[in-house]
Amino acid sequence: MLPPSPPVLAHSTWSLMLKAFRTENPSLQALSASELKYCLTPAASIAWWICTFKPELLERTQLHLLLPGVSIIECADQGRWLQFIPWLVGQPNLAVSAALVGDELYVDADRRPSSGKGLSKKEQKKQWAINAEHLVKPKAPAQITNGTLADWNTFSNSLPDLCVLFAPGFASHYKTWLTEEDLLPLLRARVPTAVFYYSELDCVADSFILEACGLTQENTETKLNPWRQVHEREYETGGFAQFAGNLAVPNISYPLVFDKEKLKVFIQTESYLSAEYAEGGGDAALLRIGTKFIYEREGNTFSPPRVGHTQDYAFVLPYFLLIMESDGAVVYRAETEDGFVDTYQMRLPPALLIGWPFKNPFQRLIAAVHLHRDIIQPILKEMNPDVDADEEEELDFMLAMMGGDINLLTFFKQAISEMNGLPPKKKKDATKRKSFFRAIANADFDKAQALAAKNPALLHATDNEGKTALMRAYDADNTPLLVNSHRPKGRCF
């Protein structure tokens, strides 16, 4: 049961919160607003999470917190700022104790987090101290473990009342977190677990990874944290404790069953979008991918919508491409000094957009990447052979997304080619080319010679890595055999 008007809910802005905080703690009035925000963000975030997600925790007289994977922010003044949680939740008699665990509690000369192992206690405390250290010294410090959660578990005799994860990064570190030595025992014991994410993209990426690792959450809903660290580019890059959720997993198999295909999809999607993230505006740019918005068009001319003009829906794809819902027109969108300039590229079957996963942001990313990488890029490469484009990859994921089979895919690829004036690829030619290169790989030059005699174009064909038969034979140290078996009389290969 919530107490009446706890400060963390009663105030809607930092300025109002800090005004009340300074009134309650006059000894801290000398600290600037920015210093107080920095120190109070972890405590205020935890207090808000308890009031929002688990108010029943406030029925306790004592609250033991465990914060694994912490950085120097949570360790400010040895975690003494967490002792303001009772005031923040409106329970001044609540006794709070905290254990902080992290293996990057030291900041090097370039301000990069790094391991503090080997440092003396005095050196470590100096790292965590700020200007207010002497002002909060009467508060109880946290127990700080310089290591991993697995290290802490080896000597801990009891479970915490609440586990708090600030930016755990499951997407990158699931192999560390999701083990029987680390986080899984707490999740199995149903210890309430608060998770704070750096951005909305982190929320959906971590949720996808947890699902791929066999951890189906009771509720994946996240909320914007009003006591996050705010900065002018937070929409693009995120910020400390920006979003929060409740990590509750009712059924956990033993051992965990990992979906290797899902994990592979995640890694490929992340890799494909790395340049988009760096050049296109960070998290905000990636979250736009796969969404759709209203666009005005006149034939193959596009512009922002105006009242009374023909409108269409445009799906956002990676690397500045859009695809129109009505007829599958693909548009390249470039930003100039005069605004956006859109150039028509090609046309795809609109049926490719049927069943688009609008509800899940990361599934939208995956769908958009498959469409761009596996369908559009190969066609663009054929239309512009001199343009450097990514090599074709397998289309298994696109097929799975569309729920079709190879016949459906063949239909789409042929339809795309015809719509964009490209000669349809003949399955027979592709089969002959594969047979030819398979014969080269197996050093079966009689078969290779027979195939080349029927179709001399195979001698100049390239495989999926752009290599000709001669190059492949050279790699296998079979060049003389290949040259002798394919050299026409009176000329060189």
C-alpha positions as CSV (number, residue, x, y, z in Angstrom):
1,M,0.0,0.0,0.0
2,L,1.4,3.4,-1.0
3,P,1.8,6.1,1.6
4,P,-0.1,9.4,0.9
5,S,1.8,11.5,-1.7
6,P,5.3,10.1,-1.6
7,P,7.7,12.8,-2.9
8,V,8.8,10.7,-5.8
9,L,5.2,10.7,-7.1
10,A,4.0,14.0,-5.7
11,H,6.5,16.1,-7.8
12,S,6.6,16.0,-11.5
13,T,9.9,17.8,-12.2
14,W,13.4,17.8,-10.8
15,S,13.1,21.5,-9.8
16,L,10.1,20.8,-7.6
17,M,11.6,17.6,-6.2
18,L,14.9,19.3,-5.3
19,K,13.1,22.3,-3.7
20,A,11.4,19.8,-1.3
21,F,14.6,17.8,-0.9
22,R,16.6,20.9,0.1
23,T,13.9,21.9,2.6
24,E,14.1,18.5,4.2
25,N,17.9,18.4,4.0
26,P,19.2,21.9,4.7
27,S,22.8,20.7,5.0
28,L,22.8,19.8,1.3
29,Q,21.5,23.2,0.0
30,A,25.0,24.2,-1.0
31,L,25.1,21.6,-3.7
32,S,24.1,22.6,-7.2
33,A,21.0,21.2,-9.0
34,S,23.2,19.2,-11.4
35,E,25.2,17.7,-8.5
36,L,22.0,16.7,-6.7
37,K,20.5,15.2,-9.8
38,Y,23.6,13.1,-10.5
39,C,23.6,11.8,-6.9
40,L,19.9,11.2,-6.5
41,T,19.1,9.7,-9.9
42,P,19.7,6.0,-8.8
43,A,17.8,6.5,-5.5
44,A,14.9,8.4,-7.1
45,S,14.6,5.9,-10.0
46,I,14.5,3.0,-7.5
47,A,12.0,4.7,-5.3
48,W,9.8,5.6,-8.3
49,W,10.0,2.0,-9.6
50,I,8.9,0.6,-6.2
51,C,5.9,2.9,-6.1
52,T,5.0,2.2,-9.7
53,F,5.7,-1.6,-10.1
54,K,5.9,-3.1,-6.6
55,P,4.2,-0.9,-4.0
56,E,3.8,-4.0,-1.7
57,L,7.5,-3.7,-0.9
58,L,6.7,-0.6,1.1
59,E,4.8,-2.8,3.6
60,R,8.2,-4.0,4.9
61,T,10.1,-2.3,7.7
62,Q,13.5,-3.3,6.2
63,L,14.4,-3.3,2.5
64,H,17.6,-5.0,1.3
65,L,18.7,-4.0,-2.2
66,L,21.0,-5.7,-4.6
67,L,22.4,-3.8,-7.5
68,P,24.5,-6.0,-9.8
69,G,26.5,-4.6,-12.8
70,V,26.8,-1.1,-11.3
71,S,29.1,1.7,-12.4
72,I,30.5,4.7,-10.5
73,I,27.2,6.5,-10.7
74,E,25.5,4.1,-8.3
75,C,28.6,4.0,-6.2
76,A,28.7,7.8,-5.6
77,D,30.0,8.4,-2.0
78,Q,30.0,4.6,-1.4
79,G,26.2,4.3,-2.2
80,R,25.2,6.6,0.7
81,W,22.7,8.4,-1.5
82,L,20.5,5.3,-1.6
83,Q,19.7,6.1,2.1
84,F,17.4,8.8,0.8
85,I,15.0,6.2,-0.6
86,P,12.9,6.1,2.6
87,W,12.2,9.9,2.2
88,L,11.5,9.6,-1.5
89,V,8.9,6.8,-1.0
90,G,7.3,8.6,2.0
91,Q,8.4,6.0,4.5
92,P,11.0,7.7,6.8
93,N,11.2,4.7,9.1
94,L,12.0,2.2,6.4
95,A,15.5,0.8,6.9
96,V,17.4,0.4,3.7
97,S,20.6,-1.6,3.1
98,A,22.3,-2.1,-0.2
99,A,24.8,-4.3,-1.9
100,L,26.5,-2.9,-5.0
101,V,28.3,-5.3,-7.4
102,G,30.3,-4.4,-10.4
103,D,33.5,-5.2,-12.3
104,E,33.9,-1.7,-13.9
105,L,34.0,0.5,-10.8
106,Y,37.1,2.5,-11.9
107,V,37.4,5.2,-14.5
108,D,40.6,5.6,-16.4
109,A,42.3,8.8,-17.5
110,D,40.1,9.0,-20.6
111,R,36.9,8.6,-18.4
112,R,36.3,5.1,-19.7
113,P,34.8,2.5,-17.2
114,S,37.4,-0.2,-16.5
115,S,38.1,-2.9,-13.9
116,G,39.2,-1.6,-10.5
117,K,40.6,-5.0,-9.3
118,G,43.9,-4.6,-7.6
119,L,43.2,-1.0,-6.4
120,S,43.3,-0.4,-2.6
121,K,40.1,0.4,-0.7
122,K,41.4,4.0,-0.4
123,E,41.9,4.4,-4.1
124,Q,38.5,2.9,-4.8
125,K,36.8,5.2,-2.4
126,K,38.5,8.2,-4.0
127,Q,37.0,7.1,-7.3
128,W,33.5,7.1,-5.9
129,A,33.8,10.3,-3.9
130,I,32.2,13.6,-5.1
131,N,32.0,17.1,-3.6
132,A,29.2,16.1,-1.2
133,E,31.1,13.2,0.4
134,H,31.5,15.0,3.8
135,L,27.8,16.0,3.8
136,V,26.5,12.5,3.5
137,K,29.1,10.7,5.6
138,P,26.6,10.1,8.5
139,K,24.5,8.0,6.1
140,A,25.2,4.2,6.0
141,P,27.4,3.2,3.1
142,A,26.5,0.3,0.8
143,Q,28.4,-3.0,0.7
144,I,30.4,-2.8,-2.5
145,T,31.8,-5.9,-4.3
146,N,34.4,-5.3,-7.0
147,G,33.4,-8.2,-9.2
148,T,30.5,-10.0,-10.9
149,L,27.1,-11.1,-9.5
150,A,28.5,-14.7,-9.7
151,D,31.3,-13.5,-7.3
152,W,28.7,-12.0,-4.9
153,N,26.6,-15.2,-5.0
154,T,29.5,-17.2,-3.7
155,F,29.5,-15.5,-0.3
156,S,25.9,-14.2,0.0
157,N,23.7,-16.1,2.6
158,S,20.3,-14.6,1.8
159,L,18.2,-13.3,-1.1
160,P,17.6,-9.6,-1.5
161,D,14.2,-8.0,-1.3
162,L,14.7,-6.2,-4.6
163,C,17.3,-6.7,-7.4
164,V,17.9,-3.6,-9.5
165,L,19.7,-3.7,-12.9
166,F,20.8,-0.4,-14.4
167,A,21.5,-1.0,-18.2
168,P,22.3,-4.7,-18.0
169,G,22.7,-5.0,-21.7
170,F,21.3,-8.5,-22.1
171,A,21.7,-8.1,-25.9
172,S,25.5,-8.0,-25.5
173,H,26.1,-9.9,-22.2
174,Y,23.4,-12.6,-22.1
175,K,26.1,-15.3,-21.9
176,T,27.3,-13.8,-18.6
177,W,24.0,-12.7,-17.0
178,L,21.8,-15.8,-17.9
179,T,23.8,-18.5,-16.1
180,E,23.1,-20.6,-13.0
181,E,26.0,-18.7,-11.2
182,D,24.7,-15.3,-12.0
183,L,21.1,-13.9,-12.4
184,L,19.1,-17.1,-13.0
185,P,18.9,-18.2,-9.3
186,L,17.3,-14.8,-8.4
187,L,14.8,-15.0,-11.2
188,R,14.0,-18.6,-10.3
189,A,13.4,-17.5,-6.7
190,R,11.0,-14.8,-8.0
191,V,13.0,-12.0,-6.4
192,P,11.4,-8.7,-7.7
193,T,13.7,-7.4,-10.4
194,A,13.7,-3.8,-11.6
195,V,15.4,-3.2,-15.0
196,F,16.4,0.3,-16.2
197,Y,17.3,0.7,-19.8
198,Y,19.4,3.3,-21.6
199,S,16.9,3.8,-24.4
200,E,13.7,2.4,-25.9
201,L,15.8,0.5,-28.4
202,D,17.6,-1.2,-25.5
203,C,14.2,-2.2,-24.1
204,V,13.1,-4.0,-27.3
205,A,16.5,-5.5,-28.1
206,D,16.9,-6.9,-24.6
207,S,13.3,-8.3,-24.6
208,F,14.0,-10.0,-27.9
209,I,17.2,-11.6,-26.5
210,L,15.5,-12.8,-23.4
211,E,12.8,-14.4,-25.5
212,A,15.5,-16.0,-27.6
213,C,17.1,-17.4,-24.5
214,G,13.9,-19.0,-23.4
215,L,12.9,-16.4,-20.8
216,T,9.3,-15.3,-21.6
217,Q,8.4,-12.3,-19.4
218,E,5.0,-11.9,-17.7
219,N,4.9,-8.4,-19.0
220,T,7.3,-6.6,-21.4
221,E,5.7,-3.1,-20.8
222,T,8.2,-0.4,-20.0
223,K,7.6,3.1,-18.7
224,L,9.6,6.4,-19.2
225,N,11.4,7.1,-16.0
226,P,10.7,10.7,-14.8
227,W,13.9,10.7,-12.8
228,R,16.3,9.7,-15.5
229,Q,19.4,11.7,-16.4
230,V,18.1,14.1,-19.1
231,H,20.3,15.7,-21.7
232,E,19.7,17.5,-25.0
233,R,20.3,14.4,-27.2
234,E,18.6,11.8,-25.1
235,Y,16.1,11.1,-27.9
236,E,18.9,10.1,-30.2
237,T,21.3,8.3,-27.9
238,G,19.3,7.5,-24.7
239,G,20.5,8.2,-21.2
240,F,21.0,6.7,-17.8
241,A,17.8,5.0,-16.5
242,Q,15.7,6.4,-19.3
243,F,13.1,3.5,-19.4
244,A,12.1,1.0,-16.7
245,G,10.4,-2.4,-16.6
246,N,9.7,-5.3,-14.3
247,L,11.6,-8.5,-15.1
248,A,9.4,-11.3,-14.0
249,V,9.8,-14.8,-15.7
250,P,7.3,-17.4,-14.4
251,N,8.7,-20.5,-16.0
252,I,12.4,-21.0,-16.5
253,S,13.6,-24.3,-18.0
254,Y,16.7,-26.1,-16.6
255,P,19.0,-25.7,-18.5
256,L,17.9,-22.7,-20.6
257,V,16.9,-23.6,-24.2
258,F,18.5,-21.0,-26.5
259,D,16.9,-20.3,-29.9
260,K,20.1,-20.2,-32.0
261,E,18.2,-19.0,-35.1
262,K,16.8,-16.0,-33.2
263,L,20.2,-15.1,-31.8
264,K,21.6,-15.4,-35.3
265,V,18.9,-13.1,-36.7
266,F,19.7,-10.6,-33.9
267,I,23.4,-10.5,-34.6
268,Q,22.9,-10.2,-38.3
269,T,20.4,-7.4,-37.9
270,E,22.6,-5.5,-35.5
271,S,25.6,-5.8,-37.7
272,Y,23.7,-4.7,-40.9
273,L,22.5,-1.5,-39.1
274,S,25.7,-0.5,-37.5
275,A,26.5,2.2,-40.1
276,E,22.9,3.4,-40.0
277,Y,23.2,3.8,-36.2
278,A,26.5,5.8,-36.5
279,E,25.5,8.0,-39.4
280,G,21.7,8.2,-39.2
281,G,21.1,9.6,-35.7
282,G,21.6,6.7,-33.2
283,D,18.7,5.0,-31.5
284,A,16.1,7.4,-32.9
285,A,17.1,6.5,-36.5
286,L,16.8,2.8,-35.9
287,L,13.4,3.1,-34.1
288,R,12.0,4.8,-37.2
289,I,13.0,1.8,-39.4
290,G,10.0,-0.4,-40.2
291,T,7.4,2.3,-39.2
292,K,5.2,3.9,-41.8
293,F,3.9,7.5,-42.3
294,I,1.6,9.4,-44.6
295,Y,3.3,10.7,-47.8
296,E,2.1,12.8,-50.7
297,R,2.8,11.6,-54.2
298,E,2.1,12.5,-57.8
299,G,3.1,9.4,-59.9
300,N,6.7,8.8,-59.0
301,T,7.1,12.3,-57.4
302,F,7.0,12.4,-53.6
303,S,6.7,15.2,-51.0
304,P,5.3,15.7,-47.5
305,P,1.5,15.6,-47.3
306,R,-0.7,18.5,-48.1
307,V,-4.5,18.7,-47.8
308,G,-6.3,17.8,-50.9
309,H,-3.4,16.0,-52.6
310,T,-3.0,12.2,-53.2
311,Q,-1.5,10.5,-50.2
312,D,0.2,7.2,-49.7
313,Y,1.8,5.4,-46.8
314,A,5.6,5.1,-46.8
315,F,7.4,2.3,-45.0
316,V,10.9,3.4,-43.7
317,L,13.7,1.0,-44.7
318,P,17.4,1.1,-43.8
319,Y,19.9,3.5,-45.4
320,F,17.4,6.2,-46.5
321,L,15.0,4.0,-48.5
322,L,11.2,4.2,-48.4
323,I,8.7,1.8,-49.9
324,M,5.1,2.9,-50.8
325,E,2.3,0.8,-49.5
326,S,0.0,1.2,-52.5
327,D,2.2,0.0,-55.3
328,G,5.6,-1.0,-53.8
329,A,7.5,2.0,-55.3
330,V,11.0,2.2,-53.7
331,V,12.3,5.7,-53.1
332,Y,15.7,7.0,-52.0
333,R,15.4,9.9,-49.7
334,A,18.3,12.4,-49.5
335,E,18.5,15.4,-47.3
336,T,19.8,18.6,-48.9
337,E,20.1,22.2,-47.9
338,D,16.6,22.8,-49.5
339,G,15.0,19.9,-47.7
340,F,14.4,16.3,-48.6
341,V,14.8,15.1,-52.2
342,D,13.2,11.7,-53.1
343,T,14.3,9.7,-56.1
344,Y,12.3,6.8,-57.5
345,Q,14.4,3.6,-57.7
346,M,12.3,0.6,-58.5
347,R,9.0,-1.1,-57.8
348,L,8.3,-4.2,-55.6
349,P,5.2,-6.3,-55.2
350,P,3.1,-4.6,-52.5
351,A,2.3,-8.1,-51.2
352,L,5.7,-8.1,-49.6
353,L,4.3,-5.7,-46.9
354,I,1.4,-8.0,-46.0
355,G,1.6,-9.1,-42.3
356,W,4.1,-6.4,-41.4
357,P,5.0,-6.7,-37.7
358,F,3.9,-3.2,-36.5
359,K,3.5,-4.0,-32.8
360,N,7.0,-5.1,-32.0
361,P,9.8,-2.5,-32.8
362,F,12.6,-5.1,-33.1
363,Q,10.5,-7.4,-35.3
364,R,9.9,-4.3,-37.5
365,L,13.7,-3.8,-37.7
366,I,14.2,-7.4,-38.7
367,A,11.6,-7.3,-41.4
368,A,12.9,-4.0,-42.8
369,V,16.5,-5.4,-42.9
370,H,15.5,-8.5,-44.7
371,L,13.5,-6.5,-47.3
372,H,16.4,-4.2,-47.9
373,R,19.3,-6.7,-47.7
374,D,17.8,-9.7,-49.3
375,I,15.4,-8.3,-51.9
376,I,16.2,-4.7,-52.8
377,Q,20.0,-4.7,-52.7
378,P,20.4,-7.6,-55.1
379,I,18.0,-5.9,-57.6
380,L,19.8,-2.6,-57.3
381,K,23.1,-4.4,-57.9
382,E,21.7,-5.9,-61.1
383,M,20.3,-2.5,-62.3
384,N,23.6,-0.8,-61.4
385,P,26.3,-3.4,-61.8
386,D,29.0,-0.8,-61.3
387,V,27.7,0.3,-57.9
388,D,29.3,-1.3,-54.9
389,A,26.5,-3.2,-53.1
390,D,26.4,-6.0,-50.6
391,E,26.5,-9.6,-51.8
392,E,23.3,-11.6,-52.0
393,E,22.7,-13.6,-48.8
394,E,20.3,-16.5,-48.1
395,L,16.6,-15.6,-48.0
396,D,15.5,-18.0,-45.3
397,F,14.5,-15.3,-42.9
398,M,12.4,-13.4,-45.5
399,L,10.6,-16.7,-46.3
400,A,9.9,-17.3,-42.7
401,M,8.6,-13.8,-42.3
402,M,6.3,-14.2,-45.3
403,G,5.3,-17.7,-44.3
404,G,5.9,-18.9,-47.9
405,D,8.0,-21.4,-49.7
406,I,10.6,-21.3,-52.5
407,N,7.9,-21.1,-55.2
408,L,6.5,-17.9,-53.6
409,L,9.9,-16.4,-53.4
410,T,10.7,-17.3,-57.0
411,F,7.5,-15.7,-58.1
412,F,8.4,-12.4,-56.2
413,K,11.9,-12.3,-57.6
414,Q,10.6,-12.8,-61.1
415,A,7.9,-10.2,-60.6
416,I,10.4,-7.7,-59.3
417,S,12.7,-8.3,-62.3
418,E,9.8,-7.8,-64.8
419,M,8.5,-4.7,-63.0
420,N,11.9,-3.1,-63.2
421,G,12.8,-4.1,-66.8
422,L,15.3,-6.8,-65.8
423,P,15.5,-10.1,-67.7
424,P,14.1,-12.9,-65.5
425,K,16.7,-15.2,-64.1
426,K,16.5,-18.7,-65.5
427,K,16.6,-21.4,-62.8
428,K,18.3,-23.7,-65.4
429,D,21.2,-21.3,-65.8
430,A,21.7,-20.9,-62.1
431,T,21.6,-24.7,-61.7
432,K,24.2,-25.1,-64.4
433,R,26.5,-22.5,-62.8
434,K,26.2,-24.3,-59.4
435,S,27.0,-27.6,-61.1
436,F,30.0,-26.1,-62.9
437,F,31.5,-24.6,-59.7
438,R,30.8,-27.8,-57.8
439,A,32.7,-29.8,-60.4
440,I,35.6,-27.3,-60.1
441,A,35.6,-27.7,-56.3
442,N,35.6,-31.5,-56.6
443,A,38.4,-31.4,-59.2
444,D,36.0,-33.1,-61.6
445,F,37.3,-31.4,-64.7
446,D,35.8,-33.8,-67.2
447,K,32.4,-32.8,-66.0
448,A,33.4,-29.1,-65.9
449,Q,34.7,-29.3,-69.5
450,A,31.4,-30.9,-70.7
451,L,29.3,-28.2,-69.0
452,A,31.6,-25.4,-70.4
453,A,31.4,-26.9,-73.9
454,K,27.6,-26.7,-73.9
455,N,27.6,-23.2,-72.2
456,P,30.9,-21.3,-72.9
457,A,29.6,-18.4,-70.8
458,L,30.3,-20.5,-67.7
459,L,34.0,-19.8,-68.2
460,H,33.5,-16.2,-67.4
461,A,30.8,-16.7,-64.7
462,T,31.5,-15.9,-61.1
463,D,30.3,-17.7,-57.9
464,N,28.8,-16.1,-54.8
465,E,32.2,-14.7,-53.8
466,G,32.8,-13.1,-57.2
467,K,35.4,-15.7,-58.3
468,T,35.7,-17.2,-61.7
469,A,36.5,-20.9,-62.4
470,L,40.1,-20.1,-63.0
471,M,40.4,-18.3,-59.7
472,R,38.8,-21.2,-57.9
473,A,41.1,-23.7,-59.5
474,Y,44.1,-21.5,-58.5
475,D,42.9,-21.4,-54.9
476,A,42.7,-25.3,-55.0
477,D,46.1,-25.5,-56.7
478,N,44.5,-27.2,-59.7
479,T,45.2,-24.4,-62.2
480,P,47.1,-26.5,-64.8
481,L,44.4,-29.1,-64.9
482,L,41.7,-26.5,-65.4
483,V,43.7,-24.6,-68.1
484,N,44.5,-27.7,-70.0
485,S,41.0,-29.1,-69.9
486,H,39.4,-25.8,-71.0
487,R,41.9,-24.2,-73.4
488,P,40.5,-24.1,-76.9
489,K,42.9,-25.0,-79.7
490,G,45.1,-22.1,-80.8
491,R,44.3,-19.7,-77.9
492,C,45.0,-19.1,-74.3
493,F,42.3,-19.4,-71.5
